Amino acid sequence: MKLSLYDIVKAKYLVDENATKNWLFIIFLIVLCLFMIGNIHLYEGKNFMIEDMNHELKELRTEFIQTRSDLMEMKMESSISVKMEEIGIYPSEVPPQKIKVIKEVNDNFWTRLWQ
């Protein structure tokens, strides 16, 4: 079956005796296009979700770093001493002394054997 340009423009291929094949092919193309549109929609939705999660991750990482730096500042000896002075507790001016405990050594045969 040879179609001329005029027959294609008037869509005679949709109403002639072999039209069922043409209609099935057109329906197949429509279903295929709908399937592709649905896949593209799902793909873009996932991309937007990933982008939102990356943005939230950056915000949480920034909050974590800020909280960690605040904690390090609060743990410093100078900031602790300032807060204790507000309560009325002052740091000691006498340095700590080291206490040495001398242990008696039983130097018998069994203790030397186990060492």
VEXDOTI-428300 format. One record per residue: residue number from 1; residue in three letters; y, x, z of N, C-alpha, C in turn. Coordinates in pm, whole numbers, plus 50000, padded with zeros to 5 digits. Atoms other than C-alpha are relative to their C-alpha. Layout:
<sites>
<site k="NUM" r="ALA" n_y="Y" n_x="X" n_z="Z" ca_y="Y" ca_x="X" ca_z="Z" c_y="Y" c_x="X" c_z="Z"/>
...
</sites>
This chain:
<sites>
<site k="1" r="MET" n_y="49883" n_x="50084" n_z="50000" ca_y="50000" ca_x="50000" ca_z="50000" c_y="50123" c_x="50089" c_z="50000"/>
<site k="2" r="LYS" n_y="49882" n_x="49919" n_z="50016" ca_y="50319" ca_x="50156" ca_z="49883" c_y="50122" c_x="49914" c_z="50032"/>
<site k="3" r="LEU" n_y="49881" n_x="50074" n_z="49959" ca_y="50640" ca_x="50047" ca_z="50055" c_y="50124" c_x="50066" c_z="49944"/>
<site k="4" r="SER" n_y="49872" n_x="49946" n_z="50044" ca_y="50981" ca_x="50086" ca_z="49911" c_y="50099" c_x="49994" c_z="50115"/>
<site k="5" r="LEU" n_y="49898" n_x="49999" n_z="49896" ca_y="51294" ca_x="50142" ca_z="50115" c_y="50048" c_x="49857" c_z="50029"/>
<site k="6" r="TYR" n_y="49957" n_x="50139" n_z="49982" ca_y="51392" ca_x="49780" ca_z="50061" c_y="49899" c_x="49922" c_z="50084"/>
<site k="7" r="ASP" n_y="50103" n_x="50068" n_z="49921" ca_y="51057" ca_x="49658" ca_z="50203" c_y="50004" c_x="50044" c_z="50146"/>
<site k="8" r="ILE" n_y="49991" n_x="49951" n_z="49862" ca_y="51100" ca_x="49877" ca_z="50514" c_y="50120" c_x="49938" c_z="50070"/>
<site k="9" r="VAL" n_y="49880" n_x="50059" n_z="49941" ca_y="51452" ca_x="49746" ca_z="50572" c_y="49978" c_x="49853" c_z="50032"/>
<site k="10" r="LYS" n_y="50026" n_x="50142" n_z="49977" ca_y="51335" ca_x="49384" ca_z="50542" c_y="49882" c_x="49978" c_z="50094"/>
<site k="11" r="ALA" n_y="50114" n_x="50002" n_z="49907" ca_y="51034" ca_x="49470" ca_z="50771" c_y="49885" c_x="49917" c_z="49946"/>
<site k="12" r="LYS" n_y="50112" n_x="50072" n_z="50060" ca_y="50776" ca_x="49330" ca_z="50531" c_y="49866" c_x="50053" c_z="50051"/>
<site k="13" r="TYR" n_y="50125" n_x="49942" n_z="49950" ca_y="50516" ca_x="49563" ca_z="50684" c_y="49955" c_x="49932" c_z="50129"/>
<site k="14" r="LEU" n_y="50037" n_x="50072" n_z="49879" ca_y="50519" ca_x="49340" ca_z="50993" c_y="49943" c_x="49861" c_z="49973"/>
<site k="15" r="VAL" n_y="50046" n_x="50136" n_z="50030" ca_y="50426" ca_x="49018" ca_z="50814" c_y="49896" c_x="49996" c_z="49889"/>
<site k="16" r="ASP" n_y="50099" n_x="50002" n_z="50107" ca_y="50184" ca_x="49123" ca_z="50542" c_y="49859" c_x="49993" c_z="50058"/>
<site k="17" r="GLU" n_y="50139" n_x="50019" n_z="49956" ca_y="49800" ca_x="49115" ca_z="50559" c_y="49951" c_x="50109" c_z="50097"/>
<site k="18" r="ASN" n_y="50040" n_x="49891" n_z="49909" ca_y="49768" ca_x="49450" ca_z="50748" c_y="50096" c_x="50012" c_z="50118"/>
<site k="19" r="ALA" n_y="49897" n_x="49997" n_z="49896" ca_y="50031" ca_x="49360" ca_z="51005" c_y="49943" c_x="50023" c_z="50139"/>
<site k="20" r="THR" n_y="50057" n_x="49985" n_z="49865" ca_y="49791" ca_x="49361" ca_z="51303" c_y="49993" c_x="50147" c_z="50039"/>
<site k="21" r="LYS" n_y="50002" n_x="49856" n_z="49969" ca_y="49747" ca_x="49739" ca_z="51279" c_y="50139" c_x="50051" c_z="50034"/>
<site k="22" r="ASN" n_y="49861" n_x="49956" n_z="49975" ca_y="50121" ca_x="49788" ca_z="51264" c_y="50050" c_x="49950" c_z="50135"/>
<site k="23" r="TRP" n_y="49956" n_x="50055" n_z="49871" ca_y="50183" ca_x="49557" ca_z="51561" c_y="49932" c_x="50072" c_z="50116"/>
<site k="24" r="LEU" n_y="50069" n_x="49926" n_z="49894" ca_y="49918" ca_x="49735" ca_z="51771" c_y="50062" c_x="50138" c_z="50020"/>
<site k="25" r="PHE" n_y="49938" n_x="49868" n_z="49988" ca_y="50075" ca_x="50069" ca_z="51693" c_y="50139" c_x="49989" c_z="50066"/>
<site k="26" r="ILE" n_y="49868" n_x="50021" n_z="49941" ca_y="50422" ca_x="49936" ca_z="51784" c_y="49987" c_x="49970" c_z="50149"/>
<site k="27" r="ILE" n_y="50023" n_x="50029" n_z="49858" ca_y="50288" ca_x="49794" ca_z="52112" c_y="49958" c_x="50126" c_z="50074"/>
<site k="28" r="PHE" n_y="50040" n_x="49873" n_z="49940" ca_y="50121" ca_x="50129" ca_z="52184" c_y="50121" c_x="50090" c_z="50024"/>
<site k="29" r="LEU" n_y="49879" n_x="49917" n_z="49985" ca_y="50453" ca_x="50310" ca_z="52126" c_y="50089" c_x="49947" c_z="50112"/>
<site k="30" r="ILE" n_y="49918" n_x="50059" n_z="49894" ca_y="50636" ca_x="50066" ca_z="52355" c_y="49942" c_x="50031" c_z="50137"/>
<site k="31" r="VAL" n_y="50065" n_x="49970" n_z="49871" ca_y="50380" ca_x="50112" ca_z="52635" c_y="50016" c_x="50149" c_z="50033"/>
<site k="32" r="LEU" n_y="49984" n_x="49856" n_z="49979" ca_y="50396" ca_x="50489" ca_z="52590" c_y="50143" c_x="50034" c_z="50044"/>
<site k="33" r="CYS" n_y="49860" n_x="49978" n_z="49961" ca_y="50777" ca_x="50483" ca_z="52611" c_y="50026" c_x="49952" c_z="50142"/>
<site k="34" r="LEU" n_y="49983" n_x="50050" n_z="49863" ca_y="50766" ca_x="50269" ca_z="52927" c_y="49936" c_x="50093" c_z="50101"/>
<site k="35" r="PHE" n_y="50068" n_x="49905" n_z="49912" ca_y="50516" ca_x="50509" ca_z="53083" c_y="50084" c_x="50128" c_z="50018"/>
<site k="36" r="MET" n_y="49916" n_x="49879" n_z="49992" ca_y="50740" ca_x="50808" ca_z="53001" c_y="50126" c_x="49974" c_z="50081"/>
<site k="37" r="ILE" n_y="49879" n_x="50034" n_z="49923" ca_y="51048" ca_x="50634" ca_z="53141" c_y="49967" c_x="49991" c_z="50148"/>
<site k="38" r="GLY" n_y="50041" n_x="50007" n_z="49860" ca_y="50860" ca_x="50558" ca_z="53463" c_y="49975" c_x="50137" c_z="50060"/>
<site k="39" r="ASN" n_y="50024" n_x="49864" n_z="49950" ca_y="50745" ca_x="50919" ca_z="53498" c_y="50129" c_x="50077" c_z="50020"/>
<site k="40" r="ILE" n_y="49871" n_x="49932" n_z="49986" ca_y="51095" ca_x="51050" ca_z="53441" c_y="50075" c_x="49948" c_z="50122"/>
<site k="41" r="HIS" n_y="49934" n_x="50060" n_z="49883" ca_y="51228" ca_x="50808" ca_z="53703" c_y="49940" c_x="50056" c_z="50129"/>
<site k="42" r="LEU" n_y="50065" n_x="49944" n_z="49881" ca_y="50971" ca_x="50927" ca_z="53960" c_y="50036" c_x="50148" c_z="50019"/>
<site k="43" r="TYR" n_y="49967" n_x="49857" n_z="49995" ca_y="51043" ca_x="51292" ca_z="53875" c_y="50142" c_x="50021" c_z="50053"/>
<site k="44" r="GLU" n_y="49861" n_x="49985" n_z="49954" ca_y="51418" ca_x="51251" ca_z="53923" c_y="50014" c_x="49956" c_z="50146"/>
<site k="45" r="GLY" n_y="49997" n_x="50042" n_z="49860" ca_y="51361" ca_x="51062" ca_z="54249" c_y="49951" c_x="50109" c_z="50092"/>
<site k="46" r="LYS" n_y="50052" n_x="49889" n_z="49919" ca_y="51153" ca_x="51350" ca_z="54384" c_y="50100" c_x="50115" c_z="50003"/>
<site k="47" r="ASN" n_y="49900" n_x="49892" n_z="50001" ca_y="51418" ca_x="51600" ca_z="54274" c_y="50115" c_x="49969" c_z="50094"/>
<site k="48" r="PHE" n_y="49892" n_x="50037" n_z="49908" ca_y="51688" ca_x="51408" ca_z="54461" c_y="49954" c_x="50013" c_z="50145"/>
<site k="49" r="MET" n_y="50052" n_x="49990" n_z="49865" ca_y="51466" ca_x="51391" ca_z="54769" c_y="49989" c_x="50147" c_z="50043"/>
<site k="50" r="ILE" n_y="50010" n_x="49858" n_z="49968" ca_y="51399" ca_x="51768" ca_z="54755" c_y="50138" c_x="50059" c_z="50023"/>
<site k="51" r="GLU" n_y="49864" n_x="49950" n_z="49983" ca_y="51770" ca_x="51838" ca_z="54716" c_y="50059" c_x="49955" c_z="50133"/>
<site k="52" r="ASP" n_y="49953" n_x="50048" n_z="49870" ca_y="51851" ca_x="51619" ca_z="55017" c_y="49934" c_x="50076" c_z="50114"/>
<site k="53" r="MET" n_y="50071" n_x="49926" n_z="49895" ca_y="51585" ca_x="51796" ca_z="55225" c_y="50051" c_x="50143" c_z="50010"/>
<site k="54" r="ASN" n_y="49945" n_x="49863" n_z="49997" ca_y="51720" ca_x="52139" ca_z="55126" c_y="50137" c_x="50001" c_z="50068"/>
<site k="55" r="HIS" n_y="49868" n_x="50009" n_z="49937" ca_y="52069" ca_x="52030" ca_z="55229" c_y="49984" c_x="49981" c_z="50151"/>
<site k="56" r="GLU" n_y="50025" n_x="50023" n_z="49858" ca_y="51937" ca_x="51901" ca_z="55564" c_y="49945" c_x="50126" c_z="50066"/>
<site k="57" r="LEU" n_y="50054" n_x="49874" n_z="49947" ca_y="51743" ca_x="52227" ca_z="55612" c_y="50110" c_x="50101" c_z="50025"/>
<site k="58" r="LYS" n_y="49889" n_x="49907" n_z="49982" ca_y="52059" ca_x="52432" ca_z="55562" c_y="50086" c_x="49960" c_z="50121"/>
<site k="59" r="GLU" n_y="49923" n_x="50046" n_z="49885" ca_y="52244" ca_x="52216" ca_z="55815" c_y="49928" c_x="50030" c_z="50131"/>
<site k="60" r="LEU" n_y="50076" n_x="49973" n_z="49879" ca_y="51964" ca_x="52248" ca_z="56072" c_y="49993" c_x="50149" c_z="50030"/>
<site k="61" r="ARG" n_y="50002" n_x="49855" n_z="49980" ca_y="51944" ca_x="52625" ca_z="56018" c_y="50134" c_x="50047" c_z="50057"/>
<site k="62" r="THR" n_y="49868" n_x="49964" n_z="49948" ca_y="52320" ca_x="52653" ca_z="56077" c_y="50013" c_x="49957" c_z="50146"/>
<site k="63" r="GLU" n_y="49995" n_x="50048" n_z="49862" ca_y="52292" ca_x="52443" ca_z="56393" c_y="49914" c_x="50088" c_z="50091"/>
<site k="64" r="PHE" n_y="50088" n_x="49913" n_z="49922" ca_y="52002" ca_x="52661" ca_z="56514" c_y="50068" c_x="50133" c_z="50030"/>
<site k="65" r="ILE" n_y="49933" n_x="49870" n_z="49981" ca_y="52200" ca_x="52983" ca_z="56462" c_y="50116" c_x="49986" c_z="50098"/>
<site k="66" r="GLN" n_y="49888" n_x="50023" n_z="49908" ca_y="52504" ca_x="52837" ca_z="56641" c_y="49949" c_x="49982" c_z="50143"/>
<site k="67" r="THR" n_y="50055" n_x="50022" n_z="49867" ca_y="52292" ca_x="52720" ca_z="56935" c_y="49945" c_x="50128" c_z="50059"/>
<site k="68" r="ARG" n_y="50054" n_x="49873" n_z="49952" ca_y="52117" ca_x="53056" ca_z="56959" c_y="50111" c_x="50096" c_z="50042"/>
<site k="69" r="SER" n_y="49889" n_x="49912" n_z="49963" ca_y="52448" ca_x="53244" ca_z="56963" c_y="50068" c_x="49950" c_z="50129"/>
<site k="70" r="ASP" n_y="49946" n_x="50054" n_z="49875" ca_y="52580" ca_x="53007" ca_z="57234" c_y="49912" c_x="50037" c_z="50118"/>
<site k="71" r="LEU" n_y="50093" n_x="49965" n_z="49894" ca_y="52269" ca_x="53073" ca_z="57440" c_y="50011" c_x="50148" c_z="50036"/>
<site k="72" r="MET" n_y="49985" n_x="49856" n_z="49974" ca_y="52306" ca_x="53451" ca_z="57402" c_y="50128" c_x="50027" c_z="50077"/>
<site k="73" r="GLU" n_y="49873" n_x="49982" n_z="49930" ca_y="52667" ca_x="53424" ca_z="57516" c_y="49988" c_x="49952" c_z="50144"/>
<site k="74" r="MET" n_y="50015" n_x="50053" n_z="49865" ca_y="52568" ca_x="53213" ca_z="57817" c_y="49913" c_x="50091" c_z="50087"/>
<site k="75" r="LYS" n_y="50089" n_x="49913" n_z="49925" ca_y="52300" ca_x="53466" ca_z="57918" c_y="50064" c_x="50135" c_z="50035"/>
<site k="76" r="MET" n_y="49935" n_x="49871" n_z="49972" ca_y="52544" ca_x="53759" ca_z="57925" c_y="50042" c_x="50008" c_z="50147"/>
<site k="77" r="GLU" n_y="49969" n_x="49982" n_z="49859" ca_y="52608" ca_x="53906" ca_z="58270" c_y="50145" c_x="49966" c_z="50031"/>
<site k="78" r="SER" n_y="49858" n_x="50026" n_z="49975" ca_y="52985" ca_x="53878" ca_z="58235" c_y="50027" c_x="49849" c_z="50009"/>
<site k="79" r="SER" n_y="49976" n_x="50145" n_z="49994" ca_y="52975" ca_x="53503" ca_z="58163" c_y="49934" c_x="49938" c_z="50123"/>
<site k="80" r="ILE" n_y="50066" n_x="50050" n_z="49878" ca_y="52729" ca_x="53445" ca_z="58448" c_y="50084" c_x="50033" c_z="50123"/>
<site k="81" r="SER" n_y="49919" n_x="49962" n_z="49883" ca_y="52949" ca_x="53638" ca_z="58693" c_y="50127" c_x="49916" c_z="50009"/>
<site k="82" r="VAL" n_y="49881" n_x="50085" n_z="49998" ca_y="53255" ca_x="53434" ca_z="58589" c_y="49965" c_x="49861" c_z="50055"/>
<site k="83" r="LYS" n_y="50040" n_x="50132" n_z="49950" ca_y="53069" ca_x="53107" ca_z="58653" c_y="49964" c_x="50005" c_z="50148"/>
<site k="84" r="MET" n_y="50036" n_x="49988" n_z="49859" ca_y="52937" ca_x="53233" ca_z="58986" c_y="50125" c_x="50019" c_z="50087"/>
<site k="85" r="GLU" n_y="49875" n_x="49983" n_z="49925" ca_y="53289" ca_x="53337" ca_z="59095" c_y="50069" c_x="49865" c_z="50021"/>
<site k="86" r="GLU" n_y="49941" n_x="50134" n_z="49984" ca_y="53402" ca_x="52976" ca_z="59037" c_y="49936" c_x="49928" c_z="50118"/>
<site k="87" r="ILE" n_y="50071" n_x="50063" n_z="49888" ca_y="53139" ca_x="52867" ca_z="59289" c_y="50032" c_x="50071" c_z="50131"/>
<site k="88" r="GLY" n_y="49971" n_x="49923" n_z="49880" ca_y="53231" ca_x="53142" ca_z="59533" c_y="49900" c_x="50111" c_z="50025"/>
<site k="89" r="ILE" n_y="50098" n_x="49892" n_z="49988" ca_y="52947" ca_x="53389" ca_z="59473" c_y="50051" c_x="50116" c_z="49917"/>
<site k="90" r="TYR" n_y="49948" n_x="49883" n_z="50066" ca_y="53063" ca_x="53739" ca_z="59389" c_y="49890" c_x="50103" c_z="49983"/>
<site k="91" r="PRO" n_y="50102" n_x="49898" n_z="50018" ca_y="52861" ca_x="54031" ca_z="59254" c_y="50007" c_x="50105" c_z="50112"/>
<site k="92" r="SER" n_y="50009" n_x="49901" n_z="49892" ca_y="52746" ca_x="54293" ca_z="59502" c_y="50068" c_x="50129" c_z="49957"/>
<site k="93" r="GLU" n_y="49935" n_x="49873" n_z="50030" ca_y="52952" ca_x="54610" ca_z="59524" c_y="49911" c_x="50118" c_z="50037"/>
<site k="94" r="VAL" n_y="50094" n_x="49895" n_z="49961" ca_y="52664" ca_x="54806" ca_z="59677" c_y="49887" c_x="49999" c_z="49898"/>
<site k="95" r="PRO" n_y="50108" n_x="49998" n_z="50099" ca_y="52414" ca_x="54922" ca_z="59414" c_y="49864" c_x="49980" c_z="50068"/>
<site k="96" r="PRO" n_y="50132" n_x="50021" n_z="49941" ca_y="52051" ca_x="54828" ca_z="59470" c_y="49929" c_x="50133" c_z="50025"/>
<site k="97" r="GLN" n_y="50076" n_x="49880" n_z="49967" ca_y="51815" ca_x="55079" ca_z="59626" c_y="49854" c_x="49977" c_z="49961"/>
<site k="98" r="LYS" n_y="50139" n_x="50009" n_z="50040" ca_y="51468" ca_x="55153" ca_z="59505" c_y="49912" c_x="50021" c_z="50121"/>
<site k="99" r="ILE" n_y="50092" n_x="49990" n_z="49888" ca_y="51192" ca_x="55096" ca_z="59757" c_y="49870" c_x="50060" c_z="49948"/>
<site k="100" r="LYS" n_y="50124" n_x="49934" n_z="50041" ca_y="50896" ca_x="55330" ca_z="59731" c_y="49893" c_x="49969" c_z="50104"/>
<site k="101" r="VAL" n_y="50113" n_x="50029" n_z="49914" ca_y="50562" ca_x="55227" ca_z="59875" c_y="49898" c_x="50112" c_z="49979"/>
<site k="102" r="ILE" n_y="50097" n_x="49892" n_z="50009" ca_y="50329" ca_x="55515" ca_z="59954" c_y="49866" c_x="49944" c_z="50042"/>
<site k="103" r="LYS" n_y="50132" n_x="50054" n_z="49976" ca_y="49966" ca_x="55421" ca_z="59935" c_y="49908" c_x="50115" c_z="50041"/>
<site k="104" r="GLU" n_y="50095" n_x="49898" n_z="49957" ca_y="49703" ca_x="55613" ca_z="60126" c_y="49882" c_x="50001" c_z="49906"/>
<site k="105" r="VAL" n_y="50110" n_x="49985" n_z="50095" ca_y="49434" ca_x="55747" ca_z="59902" c_y="49876" c_x="50041" c_z="50077"/>
<site k="106" r="ASN" n_y="50130" n_x="49965" n_z="49944" ca_y="49076" ca_x="55742" ca_z="60023" c_y="49927" c_x="50081" c_z="49895"/>
<site k="107" r="ASP" n_y="50060" n_x="49912" n_z="50099" ca_y="48931" ca_x="56036" ca_z="59846" c_y="49854" c_x="50025" c_z="50035"/>
<site k="108" r="ASN" n_y="50142" n_x="49980" n_z="49974" ca_y="48563" ca_x="55976" ca_z="59897" c_y="49925" c_x="50006" c_z="49868"/>
<site k="109" r="PHE" n_y="50084" n_x="49980" n_z="50117" ca_y="48278" ca_x="56020" ca_z="59658" c_y="50001" c_x="49880" c_z="49907"/>
<site k="110" r="TRP" n_y="50011" n_x="50119" n_z="50082" ca_y="48260" ca_x="55658" ca_z="59534" c_y="50131" c_x="49971" c_z="49925"/>
<site k="111" r="THR" n_y="49875" n_x="50026" n_z="50072" ca_y="48631" ca_x="55625" ca_z="59447" c_y="50021" c_x="50102" c_z="49888"/>
<site k="112" r="ARG" n_y="49990" n_x="49901" n_z="50107" ca_y="48623" ca_x="55951" ca_z="59251" c_y="49902" c_x="49970" c_z="49887"/>
<site k="113" r="LEU" n_y="50101" n_x="50030" n_z="50101" ca_y="48310" ca_x="55835" ca_z="59073" c_y="50049" c_x="49890" c_z="49904"/>
<site k="114" r="TRP" n_y="49954" n_x="50111" n_z="50081" ca_y="48476" ca_x="55514" ca_z="58946" c_y="50127" c_x="50029" c_z="49922"/>
<site k="115" r="GLN" n_y="49875" n_x="49971" n_z="50073" ca_y="48791" ca_x="55681" ca_z="58819" c_y="49976" c_x="50066" c_z="49871"/>
</sites>
